[in-house]
Amino acid sequence: MIGTLDGKIPSGPLDQKWRTHRDHSRLVSPNNRRKFEIIVVGTGLAGGSAAATLGELGYRVKCFCYQDSPRRAHSIAAQGGINAAKNYQNDGDSVYRLFYDTIKGGDFRSREGNVYRLAEVSNLIIDQCVEQGVPFAREYGGLLANRSFGGAQVSRTFYARGQTGQQLLLGCYQALCRQISAGTVQMFPQTEMLDVVLVDGHAKGIITRSLTSGKIERHSGDAVVLATGGYGNVFYLSTNARGCNVTATYRAYKKGALFANPCFTQIHPTCIPQSGYYQSKLTLMSESLRNDGRVWVPKRKEDCKKPPNEIPEPDRDYYLERKYPSYGNLAPRDIASRAAKEVCDEGRGVGPGGRGVYLDFADAIKRLSENTIRERYGNLFEIYHKITGENAYQVPMRIYPAVHYTMGGLWVDYNLMSNVPGLHVIGEANFSDHGANRLGASALMQGLADGYFILPYTLPNYLAGQTGKRPSIDHPEFKKVEDDVSARVKKILDVNGKRSLDSIHRELGALLWDKCGMARNAAGLREALGKIPELQEEFWSRGRGVRVPGNGEDFNQALERAGRVADFLEFAELMCLDALERDESCGGHFREEHQTPDGEALRNDENYAAVFAWEYQGNPAMAGPKLHREPLHFETVHLTQRSYK
Ligand SMILES: Cc1cc2nc3c(=O)[nH]c(=O)nc-3n(C[C@H](O)[C@H](O)[C@H](O)COP(=O)(O)OP(=O)(O)OC[C@H]3O[C@@H](n4cnc5c(N)ncnc54)[C@H](O)[C@@H]3O)c2cc1C
């Protein structure tokens, strides 16, 4: 039974909270650390940094990922950059400003205490990564360079060309390898966590399946850390790596961990438009491009079919610059995405199907030279060319919004611990500090803040009271959960149906995109809630449902994916329920019923300034998930209608 949700935000002035908390947190002495085994699931920037740091501190860490190497985690795809309040540009930035921009960017749906801590810690991340040798871009004189990202009027984004995630992950991976070699971290690649084991209500282990041999195994630990990333692929098409999924967090939810704000999805405005039905992935064109690219569509529908260079200046509508003069092309993602949808809905979209807008570099090339643009974004132009066959130095890119990031995730308190004692959640997998909309370049910041600088201080708070409590894997609870996992694998294979996984997943994705995507309304959400159980039945019906060839004792990617799609099918219901229950618009959650006269999201602070956290109650057909609310208290910022005009 879950009582009041307590975020455990320390009292005292905002800028003292984290220091005070650290000063009064419990410690584990150096000699005792090796007595604790910590399970870390995930090796992206969040999990990799946590595992390396905990290993360095002297804990024994078991680290898991489903890729063949930790450095293939999805974090490697991050392009644009990472924020920090260094104020190297001397343009007025500060910890407070980064904090404020993040709270406002998230449409006032995140915790002040957490976000301030994130802004404070941001500067340490840059120092740490520079020490590791991460090759951040530099100015001519050798100082670290910065660029701007959406929702900020300063340049605070550190970057390594368009490969920031890759370079950060390589730094993190080196730190991890050092610990693997030192023997403090034991690495389990190609191993998928399929459930969490609770003993006396505490998370004390996991059940895994080897993706190469199919072997199911038990692992016990003193604490479990989930760093398993986001679930944007529930929509089938997204900018996420194909493997990203919800399984780890969803199965923890079914074990009692609360799932917070599942409907908060980020739709990124600058992605290459979908070009065909059988496409399985969408490609991001980094937000950094909006530093120099100008977004426009023709003013008149009749011009949409003309080549862009035949449309003269006066006939172009630079709609972001027109609507949001102070932020212009760097309006935040939710706002820029909706603006793109709006002009396309008006019939002014360009490219096949009219679902595209131009991102034009002609002015920047004239002003700065093609070479400068190539230096800044060369690899992104190359990706664009490879996919579309078009040379964006000569013709504008075509872009359209796509699912990109999930602000929802498992609920955690200030210590990054879920409501299940011992179960900690970091990075994109937790419900995060980004509220209802994440600002660009803030996910890498949050993942690394959690892993390098927050969890290593807060985990001992839990561990200090756990000496000698690690159960043996012979504990009956391990056997029970292992049996459940094996039974589920068998159940999937037994369906022996006819439909391909992709066809079911694609259908689910299209339904969600339509009813729970960039715009939502009560009728559409109810319709989706009616259809999702039908799709679940379709998936599971024996002889007719999903077809998974092969067996469970071997490398079987269809089986891996089937388990994940089955979880998406259940999780999608929770998303729609959350979106229906939150009867307001905020950030990326745009309920069509609630908008200002000029079409912006209209919050309802009186009733919805809260985190929604859902508790699993068993079979949803018998008893739906139970909603808990954590009210958000704003002591420093004043809640206003978010404006970027
Ligand atoms: C194309 C793209 C570009 C981006 N660019 C930027 C950017 O420029 N700046 C920015 O701030 N953010 C960016 N983001 C967002 C950012 O990359 C992610 O939010 C962040 O990298 C997530 O890191 P993570 O460590 O939480 O998870 P991930 O990097 O997704 O890692 C998840 C890990 O968990 C493991 N895992 C998952 N489930 C299981 C399981 N069941 N069992 C075992 N292991 C499991 C995986 O193997 C992996 O190791 C971008 C996102 C995309 C899609």
The ligand as an SDF file (V2000), in Angstrom:
LIG
                    3D

 53 58  0  0  0  0  0  0  0  0999 V2000
   19.1210   10.7400  -32.3600 C   0  0  0  0  0  0  0  0  0  0  0  0
   19.1840   11.3100  -30.9850 C   0  0  0  0  0  0  0  0  0  0  0  0
   19.9970   12.3950  -30.7290 C   0  0  0  0  0  0  0  0  0  0  0  0
   20.0690   12.9350  -29.4390 C   0  0  0  0  0  0  0  0  0  0  0  0
   20.8660   14.0160  -29.2130 N   0  0  0  0  0  0  0  0  0  0  0  0
   20.9380   14.5380  -27.9690 C   0  0  0  0  0  0  0  0  0  0  0  0
   21.7730   15.6620  -27.7010 C   0  0  0  0  0  0  0  0  0  0  0  0
   22.4510   16.1800  -28.5740 O   0  0  0  0  0  0  0  0  0  0  0  0
   21.8020   16.1450  -26.4330 N   0  0  0  0  0  0  0  0  0  0  0  0
   21.0660   15.6010  -25.4200 C   0  0  0  0  0  0  0  0  0  0  0  0
   21.1550   16.0790  -24.2900 O   0  0  0  0  0  0  0  0  0  0  0  0
   20.2840   14.5130  -25.6500 N   0  0  0  0  0  0  0  0  0  0  0  0
   20.2050   13.9780  -26.8860 C   0  0  0  0  0  0  0  0  0  0  0  0
   19.3930   12.8960  -27.1120 N   0  0  0  0  0  0  0  0  0  0  0  0
   18.7760   12.2030  -25.9720 C   0  0  0  0  0  0  0  0  0  0  0  0
   19.8200   11.3320  -25.2740 C   0  0  0  0  0  0  0  0  0  0  0  0
   20.6690   10.7500  -26.2350 O   0  0  0  0  0  0  0  0  0  0  0  0
   19.2290   10.2190  -24.4430 C   0  0  0  0  0  0  0  0  0  0  0  0
   18.1840   10.7070  -23.6670 O   0  0  0  0  0  0  0  0  0  0  0  0
   20.2750    9.6400  -23.5120 C   0  0  0  0  0  0  0  0  0  0  0  0
   21.4240    9.2830  -24.2380 O   0  0  0  0  0  0  0  0  0  0  0  0
   19.7480    8.4450  -22.7400 C   0  0  0  0  0  0  0  0  0  0  0  0
   20.8000    7.8980  -21.9930 O   0  0  0  0  0  0  0  0  0  0  0  0
   20.5500    6.7160  -20.9740 P   0  0  0  0  0  0  0  0  0  0  0  0
   21.8760    6.3660  -20.4120 O   0  0  0  0  0  0  0  0  0  0  0  0
   19.4790    7.1050  -20.0310 O   0  0  0  0  0  0  0  0  0  0  0  0
   19.9740    5.5160  -21.8600 O   0  0  0  0  0  0  0  0  0  0  0  0
   20.5520    4.7640  -23.1620 P   0  0  0  0  0  0  0  0  0  0  0  0
   21.7180    5.4250  -23.7570 O   0  0  0  0  0  0  0  0  0  0  0  0
   19.3570    4.5150  -24.0270 O   0  0  0  0  0  0  0  0  0  0  0  0
   21.0620    3.3970  -22.5930 O   0  0  0  0  0  0  0  0  0  0  0  0
   20.1900    2.3760  -22.1660 C   0  0  0  0  0  0  0  0  0  0  0  0
   21.0150    1.1870  -21.7380 C   0  0  0  0  0  0  0  0  0  0  0  0
   20.1570    0.2680  -21.0820 O   0  0  0  0  0  0  0  0  0  0  0  0
   20.3690   -1.0320  -21.6090 C   0  0  0  0  0  0  0  0  0  0  0  0
   19.1150   -1.7580  -21.4510 N   0  0  0  0  0  0  0  0  0  0  0  0
   17.8530   -1.3330  -21.7180 C   0  0  0  0  0  0  0  0  0  0  0  0
   16.9680   -2.2760  -21.3740 N   0  0  0  0  0  0  0  0  0  0  0  0
   17.6760   -3.3090  -20.8990 C   0  0  0  0  0  0  0  0  0  0  0  0
   17.3160   -4.5780  -20.3990 C   0  0  0  0  0  0  0  0  0  0  0  0
   16.0360   -4.9570  -20.2880 N   0  0  0  0  0  0  0  0  0  0  0  0
   18.3170   -5.4180  -20.0140 N   0  0  0  0  0  0  0  0  0  0  0  0
   19.6210   -5.0460  -20.1170 C   0  0  0  0  0  0  0  0  0  0  0  0
   20.0120   -3.8560  -20.5590 N   0  0  0  0  0  0  0  0  0  0  0  0
   19.0440   -2.9930  -20.9430 C   0  0  0  0  0  0  0  0  0  0  0  0
   20.8180   -0.8240  -23.0320 C   0  0  0  0  0  0  0  0  0  0  0  0
   21.5430   -1.9530  -23.4540 O   0  0  0  0  0  0  0  0  0  0  0  0
   21.6900    0.4300  -22.8640 C   0  0  0  0  0  0  0  0  0  0  0  0
   22.9780    0.0290  -22.4490 O   0  0  0  0  0  0  0  0  0  0  0  0
   19.3010   12.3690  -28.4010 C   0  0  0  0  0  0  0  0  0  0  0  0
   18.4730   11.2800  -28.6630 C   0  0  0  0  0  0  0  0  0  0  0  0
   18.3960   10.7720  -29.9520 C   0  0  0  0  0  0  0  0  0  0  0  0
   17.4420    9.6660  -30.2090 C   0  0  0  0  0  0  0  0  0  0  0  0
  1  2  1  0
  2  3  1  0
  2 52  2  0
  3  4  2  0
  4  5  1  0
  4 50  1  0
  5  6  2  0
  6  7  1  0
  6 13  1  0
  7  8  2  0
  7  9  1  0
  9 10  1  0
 10 11  2  0
 10 12  1  0
 12 13  2  0
 13 14  1  0
 14 15  1  0
 14 50  1  0
 15 16  1  0
 16 17  1  0
 16 18  1  0
 18 19  1  0
 18 20  1  0
 20 21  1  0
 20 22  1  0
 22 23  1  0
 23 24  1  0
 24 25  2  0
 24 26  1  0
 24 27  1  0
 27 28  1  0
 28 29  2  0
 28 30  1  0
 28 31  1  0
 31 32  1  0
 32 33  1  0
 33 34  1  0
 33 48  1  0
 34 35  1  0
 35 36  1  0
 35 46  1  0
 36 37  1  0
 36 45  1  0
 37 38  2  0
 38 39  1  0
 39 40  1  0
 39 45  2  0
 40 41  1  0
 40 42  2  0
 42 43  1  0
 43 44  2  0
 44 45  1  0
 46 47  1  0
 46 48  1  0
 48 49  1  0
 50 51  2  0
 51 52  1  0
 52 53  1  0
M  END
$$$$
